[in-house]
Amino acid sequence: MREQNQNPRNMKNKFWLKVAGVGLLAGLVGGGLSLGIGNVIENHVQTTSTNVPAGSNKSGGTEVNKNKADLNSQATKAYNLTKDAVVSVINKQEVQSSDQGIMGLFGGQISGDSSNSDSSQNSGKLQTASEGSGVIYKKSGNSAYIVTNNHVVKGSNALQVILSNGRKVNASLVGSDAATDLAVLKINSANVKTVAEFGNSNSIAAGQDVLAIGSPMGSEYANTVTKGIISAKSRTLKSGTDGTLTSVIQTDAAINSGNSGGPLINMAGQVIGINSMKLAGSSDGSSVEGMGFAIPSNEVVKIINQLIKNGKVSRPSLGISMIDLSRVTTDQQKSVLKLPSSVDKGVVIMDVESGSTAQKAGLEQYDVITKFGNDKITNTSSLKTALYKYKIGDTAKVTYYRDGQPHTATLELSK
């Protein structure tokens, strides 16, 4: 009876609590179900997108498209104008052999009455000592002329040239010049079809495009072309083998062993320099890239014309032996040379040849040359450089110190 007499309001509240409970449970179950299904779908998509696709690999279908690049660029045109004039130069030298027989194998000496204990001699056989590059610049009758570097042909007993078509021919040395590191060779012109043209090396600019052509690392890589720019119009370096300073063109076109003697050309295919050297490292041991140097074409033309005409380059000589002042101790500079402290660079005359230009001008042993013409003299290289600006027969003023006092003299330059 008691249950039947319950309050109707309480019964209504309980009903709505049940409804709310059922709704909450359904929401949790529904949300969990939705979340679970979402994760399953996402995992399925990720799995299917990273799986290696099945199917045949036999269909291929990749094609080579038409080349859209310009194959007749300015650089290509310049290269084609000059490439057939570029050659490889092979320096052949005699093989040294020993005639000591079996004793020589063990480092022994053959005893006997002969006073000549050195039985080493040339075998007469020739082998390749080095390879470089060159460029044909002139064809006259049956002869063709090639310019290359002096250091490429130095010490040769025979020379050969490999033309651009691969034909190997013998060459003869017309003349060479150690001071500028240039040499001229002559070959038969029968197989020569192209000669190079020299451009004006005074009409160049830093940043200008250039090409270097040659045989880097030897004739195996003949007619290799590299592209760069003129990095500087003029640098002063020792380009020759006698220590003479000279002005050279700096370029970042790749130049390697074997490129020596090859042409540096502009975009018109004109030779504006002869590649001569590269800077491979600094004084502190750091490696260096992109620093090559070429002898300017105007200097090249001046030298090769003299080599063709005379077989050598005639330059004035002072007739003295000399050393750098920097090699003399500070005490000797004061006690022997009696120099003022303000003079710390120059060239010391160690000996004067009889009848020489220097003797005729009154120069003596221990005079210190500090100026030649308009050039200050700091060492023997700078004196040679200043002297070589003059021709035989020219006059030049020289400033020197003797017993601590400055003097000047006028030289009449001769061989």
C-alpha positions as CSV (number, residue, x, y, z in Angstrom):
1,M,0.0,0.0,0.0
2,R,2.8,2.3,0.9
3,E,4.2,2.0,-2.7
4,Q,0.9,2.8,-4.2
5,N,0.7,6.0,-2.1
6,Q,4.1,7.4,-3.4
7,N,4.1,11.1,-4.5
8,P,3.5,11.5,-8.2
9,R,6.1,14.4,-8.4
10,N,8.9,12.1,-7.2
11,M,8.0,9.5,-9.8
12,K,8.2,12.1,-12.6
13,N,11.7,13.2,-11.5
14,K,13.0,9.6,-11.5
15,F,11.7,9.1,-15.0
16,W,13.7,12.0,-16.4
17,L,16.9,10.9,-14.6
18,K,16.6,7.5,-16.4
19,V,16.2,9.3,-19.7
20,A,19.2,11.5,-19.1
21,G,21.3,8.5,-18.0
22,V,20.4,6.5,-21.1
23,G,21.2,9.6,-23.3
24,L,24.6,10.1,-21.7
25,L,25.5,6.4,-22.1
26,A,24.4,6.5,-25.7
27,G,26.5,9.7,-26.3
28,L,29.6,8.1,-24.8
29,V,29.2,4.9,-26.8
30,G,28.5,6.8,-30.0
31,G,31.4,9.2,-29.5
32,G,33.8,6.3,-28.8
33,L,32.5,4.4,-31.8
34,S,32.9,7.5,-34.1
35,L,36.5,8.1,-32.8
36,G,37.4,4.4,-33.3
37,I,36.1,4.4,-36.9
38,G,37.9,7.7,-37.6
39,N,41.2,6.2,-36.4
40,V,40.7,3.1,-38.5
41,I,40.0,5.1,-41.7
42,E,43.0,7.4,-41.0
43,N,45.3,4.4,-40.5
44,H,44.0,2.8,-43.6
45,V,44.7,5.9,-45.7
46,Q,48.2,6.2,-44.3
47,T,49.0,2.6,-44.9
48,T,47.7,2.5,-48.5
49,S,49.5,5.7,-49.4
50,T,53.0,4.4,-48.4
51,N,52.7,0.9,-49.7
52,V,54.8,0.0,-52.8
53,P,52.2,-0.2,-55.6
54,A,51.8,-3.6,-57.2
55,G,51.8,-4.0,-60.9
56,S,54.1,-4.5,-63.9
57,N,57.4,-2.6,-64.4
58,K,57.5,-3.4,-68.1
59,S,55.5,-0.5,-69.5
60,G,58.5,2.1,-69.5
61,G,57.2,5.2,-71.3
62,T,60.0,7.8,-70.4
63,E,61.1,9.8,-73.4
64,V,64.0,12.1,-74.3
65,N,62.6,15.5,-75.1
66,K,63.8,17.9,-77.7
67,N,66.8,19.9,-76.4
68,K,65.7,23.5,-75.8
69,A,69.2,24.8,-75.1
70,D,71.0,27.0,-77.7
71,L,73.8,24.8,-79.1
72,N,75.3,27.7,-81.1
73,S,76.1,30.1,-78.2
74,Q,78.7,32.8,-78.4
75,A,81.1,30.6,-76.5
76,T,80.6,27.7,-78.8
77,K,81.1,29.9,-81.8
78,A,84.4,31.3,-80.4
79,Y,85.6,27.8,-79.5
80,N,84.9,26.5,-83.0
81,L,86.8,29.4,-84.6
82,T,90.0,28.5,-82.7
83,K,89.9,24.9,-81.7
84,D,91.6,23.5,-84.9
85,A,94.6,25.8,-84.4
86,V,95.2,24.4,-80.9
87,V,97.8,21.6,-80.6
88,S,99.5,19.4,-78.0
89,V,103.3,19.8,-77.7
90,I,105.4,16.8,-76.7
91,N,108.8,17.3,-75.1
92,K,111.1,14.3,-75.9
93,Q,114.3,13.9,-74.0
94,E,117.0,11.2,-74.1
95,V,116.9,8.5,-71.5
96,Q,119.9,8.3,-69.1
97,S,121.4,4.9,-68.8
98,S,124.3,3.3,-66.9
99,D,126.9,1.1,-68.6
100,Q,128.2,-0.6,-65.5
101,G,126.6,-4.0,-66.2
102,I,126.0,-6.3,-63.3
103,M,128.1,-4.3,-61.0
104,G,125.8,-1.3,-61.5
105,L,122.9,-3.4,-60.3
106,F,124.6,-3.6,-56.9
107,G,125.8,0.0,-56.8
108,G,129.4,-1.0,-57.4
109,Q,132.2,0.8,-59.3
110,I,134.2,-0.9,-62.0
111,S,137.9,-0.6,-61.2
112,G,140.4,0.2,-63.8
113,D,142.8,2.8,-65.2
114,S,140.1,5.1,-66.6
115,S,139.8,8.4,-64.7
116,N,136.2,8.6,-65.7
117,S,134.3,7.1,-62.8
118,D,130.9,8.3,-64.0
119,S,129.8,5.8,-66.7
120,S,126.2,7.2,-66.9
121,Q,125.4,8.3,-70.4
122,N,122.6,9.1,-72.8
123,S,121.2,5.9,-74.4
124,G,120.1,7.8,-77.5
125,K,116.5,6.6,-76.8
126,L,113.9,9.3,-76.5
127,Q,111.0,9.3,-74.1
128,T,108.2,11.8,-73.4
129,A,109.4,14.1,-70.6
130,S,106.4,16.5,-70.5
131,E,103.4,17.6,-72.5
132,G,101.9,21.1,-73.0
133,S,99.8,23.0,-75.4
134,G,100.3,25.5,-78.2
135,V,98.5,27.4,-80.9
136,I,99.2,27.8,-84.6
137,Y,99.2,31.5,-85.4
138,K,100.9,31.8,-88.8
139,K,101.1,29.8,-92.0
140,S,103.7,30.8,-94.6
141,G,104.4,28.6,-97.6
142,N,105.3,25.1,-96.4
143,S,105.8,26.2,-92.8
144,A,103.4,26.9,-90.0
145,Y,104.4,28.5,-86.7
146,I,103.2,27.7,-83.2
147,V,103.6,29.7,-80.0
148,T,103.9,27.9,-76.7
149,N,105.7,28.4,-73.4
150,N,109.5,28.2,-73.0
151,H,109.1,25.8,-70.0
152,V,107.1,23.4,-72.2
153,V,110.0,22.9,-74.6
154,K,112.9,23.5,-72.2
155,G,115.6,20.7,-72.2
156,S,114.1,18.9,-75.2
157,N,116.1,16.7,-77.5
158,A,113.2,16.5,-79.9
159,L,109.7,18.0,-80.2
160,Q,106.5,16.6,-81.6
161,V,103.1,18.2,-82.1
162,I,99.7,16.6,-82.2
163,L,97.3,18.5,-84.4
164,S,93.6,18.9,-83.6
165,N,92.8,16.0,-86.0
166,G,95.1,13.7,-84.0
167,R,97.9,13.6,-86.6
168,K,101.4,13.7,-84.9
169,V,104.1,15.7,-86.7
170,N,107.7,16.6,-85.9
171,A,108.5,20.2,-84.9
172,S,111.7,22.3,-84.7
173,L,112.4,25.0,-82.2
174,V,112.7,28.4,-83.8
175,G,113.6,30.3,-80.7
176,S,112.7,30.7,-77.0
177,D,112.8,33.4,-74.4
178,A,113.2,32.5,-70.7
179,A,112.3,36.0,-69.5
180,T,108.8,36.0,-70.9
181,D,108.4,32.2,-70.9
182,L,107.6,32.1,-74.6
183,A,108.8,29.9,-77.5
184,V,108.1,29.5,-81.2
185,L,108.0,26.1,-83.0
186,K,107.9,25.4,-86.7
187,I,106.1,22.5,-88.4
188,N,105.2,21.5,-92.0
189,S,102.0,23.3,-93.0
190,A,100.6,20.4,-95.1
191,N,98.0,19.4,-92.5
192,V,97.3,22.9,-91.2
193,K,93.9,24.2,-92.1
194,T,93.3,26.9,-89.4
195,V,95.4,29.6,-87.8
196,A,94.5,31.7,-84.8
197,E,94.1,35.4,-84.7
198,F,95.5,37.7,-82.0
199,G,93.3,40.3,-80.4
200,N,94.4,43.5,-78.6
201,S,95.1,42.6,-74.9
202,N,94.9,46.3,-74.0
203,S,91.2,46.2,-75.0
204,I,90.0,43.8,-72.3
205,A,87.9,44.3,-69.1
206,A,87.6,42.6,-65.8
207,G,84.5,40.4,-65.8
208,Q,84.7,39.7,-69.6
209,D,84.0,36.1,-70.6
210,V,87.0,34.1,-71.8
211,L,87.8,30.5,-72.8
212,A,90.9,28.6,-72.2
213,I,91.8,25.8,-74.6
214,G,94.5,23.2,-74.3
215,S,95.5,19.7,-73.2
216,P,95.1,19.6,-69.4
217,M,97.0,16.6,-68.0
218,G,98.3,15.7,-71.5
219,S,97.2,15.0,-75.0
220,E,94.7,12.4,-73.7
221,Y,92.4,15.4,-73.0
222,A,93.4,17.5,-76.0
223,N,91.3,20.4,-77.0
224,T,89.6,20.7,-73.7
225,V,87.8,24.0,-73.3
226,T,87.0,25.8,-70.0
227,K,85.1,29.0,-69.5
228,G,85.7,31.8,-67.1
229,I,86.1,35.5,-66.8
230,I,89.0,38.0,-66.7
231,S,89.6,38.4,-63.0
232,A,92.1,41.2,-63.4
233,K,93.6,42.9,-66.4
234,S,97.1,43.0,-65.1
235,R,99.0,41.3,-62.3
236,T,102.8,41.5,-61.8
237,L,104.3,38.0,-61.3
238,K,107.5,36.1,-62.2
239,S,106.3,34.4,-65.4
240,G,109.8,33.6,-66.7
241,T,112.3,31.1,-65.5
242,D,115.0,33.8,-64.8
243,G,113.0,35.6,-62.1
244,T,111.9,38.6,-64.3
245,L,108.7,40.2,-63.2
246,T,106.1,40.6,-65.9
247,S,102.5,41.7,-66.3
248,V,100.0,38.9,-66.8
249,I,96.2,38.5,-67.2
250,Q,94.4,36.8,-64.3
251,T,91.5,34.5,-65.1
252,D,89.3,32.0,-63.3
253,A,89.0,29.7,-66.3
254,A,90.3,26.3,-65.2
255,I,94.0,26.0,-66.1
256,N,95.9,22.8,-65.2
257,S,99.2,21.1,-65.9
258,G,99.3,20.6,-69.7
259,N,97.3,23.8,-70.4
260,S,100.6,25.8,-70.6
261,G,101.1,27.3,-74.0
262,G,97.5,27.1,-75.0
263,P,95.4,30.2,-75.9
264,L,93.1,32.3,-73.8
265,I,90.5,33.6,-76.2
266,N,87.7,36.2,-76.1
267,M,84.2,35.6,-77.3
268,A,85.1,36.6,-80.8
269,G,87.6,33.7,-80.9
270,Q,90.7,35.9,-80.8
271,V,93.7,35.0,-78.8
272,I,94.2,37.6,-76.0
273,G,96.8,35.6,-74.0
274,I,98.9,32.5,-73.8
275,N,98.2,30.5,-70.7
276,S,101.3,30.2,-68.6
277,M,100.7,29.3,-65.0
278,K,98.3,28.9,-62.1
279,L,98.4,29.6,-58.4
280,A,97.8,26.3,-56.6
281,G,98.5,27.3,-53.0
282,S,99.4,30.2,-50.8
283,S,102.5,30.8,-48.7
284,D,100.7,29.4,-45.6
285,G,99.8,26.2,-47.3
286,S,96.2,27.0,-48.1
287,S,94.9,25.6,-51.4
288,V,93.8,28.0,-54.1
289,E,91.3,27.6,-56.9
290,G,90.5,29.7,-59.9
291,M,93.7,31.7,-60.2
292,G,95.3,31.2,-63.6
293,F,97.5,33.6,-65.5
294,A,98.1,34.3,-69.2
295,I,100.8,36.3,-71.0
296,P,99.0,39.2,-72.7
297,S,98.8,38.9,-76.5
298,N,100.5,42.3,-77.2
299,E,103.6,41.1,-75.3
300,V,103.4,37.7,-77.1
301,V,103.3,39.3,-80.6
302,K,106.3,41.5,-79.8
303,I,108.4,38.6,-78.5
304,I,107.5,36.0,-81.2
305,N,108.2,38.5,-84.0
306,Q,111.8,38.8,-82.6
307,L,112.1,35.1,-82.2
308,I,111.1,34.5,-85.8
309,K,113.5,37.2,-87.0
310,N,116.5,36.5,-84.8
311,G,115.9,33.2,-83.0
312,K,116.2,35.1,-79.7
313,V,115.3,38.2,-77.9
314,S,118.0,40.8,-77.6
315,R,117.8,42.9,-74.4
316,P,120.2,45.5,-72.9
317,S,122.6,44.3,-70.2
318,L,124.3,46.3,-67.4
319,G,127.2,43.9,-67.1
320,I,127.0,43.4,-63.4
321,S,126.5,40.7,-60.8
322,M,124.1,41.7,-58.0
323,I,122.2,40.6,-54.9
324,D,119.2,42.0,-53.1
325,L,119.9,44.5,-50.4
326,S,117.6,42.5,-48.1
327,R,120.2,39.7,-48.1
328,V,122.8,42.0,-46.5
329,T,122.8,42.2,-42.7
330,T,121.8,45.4,-41.0
331,D,125.3,45.7,-39.6
332,Q,127.0,45.3,-43.0
333,Q,124.6,47.8,-44.5
334,K,126.0,50.4,-42.1
335,S,129.6,49.3,-41.8
336,V,130.4,48.2,-45.4
337,L,127.8,49.9,-47.5
338,K,127.4,52.9,-45.2
339,L,123.8,53.3,-46.1
340,P,121.5,55.7,-44.2
341,S,118.7,54.0,-42.2
342,S,116.1,55.3,-44.7
343,V,117.5,53.0,-47.5
344,D,116.4,49.5,-46.8
345,K,115.5,48.2,-50.4
346,G,117.6,48.1,-53.5
347,V,120.2,46.0,-55.4
348,V,123.9,45.8,-54.4
349,I,126.4,45.6,-57.2
350,M,128.8,42.7,-56.4
351,D,131.0,42.9,-59.5
352,V,131.3,45.0,-62.6
353,E,132.4,43.5,-66.0
354,S,135.2,45.3,-67.8
355,G,133.9,47.4,-70.7
356,S,130.3,46.9,-69.7
357,T,127.5,49.5,-69.7
358,A,127.8,49.9,-65.9
359,Q,131.6,50.4,-65.9
360,K,131.3,53.0,-68.6
361,A,128.8,54.9,-66.5
362,G,131.1,54.8,-63.5
363,L,129.3,52.3,-61.4
364,E,131.4,50.3,-58.9
365,Q,131.3,47.3,-56.5
366,Y,129.1,47.9,-53.5
367,D,127.1,50.7,-55.1
368,V,123.4,50.2,-54.2
369,I,120.9,50.9,-57.0
370,T,117.6,52.3,-55.8
371,K,116.0,53.7,-58.9
372,F,116.2,52.9,-62.7
373,G,114.5,55.3,-65.0
374,N,111.2,56.1,-63.3
375,D,111.0,52.8,-61.5
376,K,112.0,52.2,-57.8
377,I,114.2,49.2,-57.4
378,T,113.5,46.9,-54.5
379,N,115.2,43.7,-55.7
380,T,117.0,42.1,-58.7
381,S,113.7,41.1,-60.3
382,S,112.4,44.7,-60.3
383,L,115.8,45.9,-61.8
384,K,115.5,43.4,-64.6
385,T,111.9,44.4,-65.2
386,A,112.8,48.1,-65.4
387,L,115.8,47.4,-67.6
388,Y,113.8,45.3,-70.1
389,K,111.5,48.2,-70.8
390,Y,114.4,49.7,-72.7
391,K,115.9,48.7,-76.1
392,I,119.5,48.4,-77.0
393,G,120.8,51.9,-77.8
394,D,118.4,53.7,-75.4
395,T,119.7,55.8,-72.5
396,A,118.5,55.5,-69.0
397,K,119.2,57.3,-65.7
398,V,120.1,55.3,-62.6
399,T,120.1,56.4,-59.0
400,Y,122.5,54.7,-56.6
401,Y,124.1,55.1,-53.2
402,R,127.9,55.1,-52.6
403,D,129.4,55.7,-49.2
404,G,126.0,56.8,-47.9
405,Q,125.5,59.5,-50.6
406,P,123.0,59.4,-53.5
407,H,124.3,59.7,-57.0
408,T,122.8,59.6,-60.5
409,A,124.4,58.4,-63.8
410,T,123.3,58.1,-67.4
411,L,123.6,54.7,-69.0
412,E,123.9,54.1,-72.7
413,L,122.4,50.6,-72.9
414,S,124.1,47.9,-74.9
415,K,124.0,44.1,-75.1
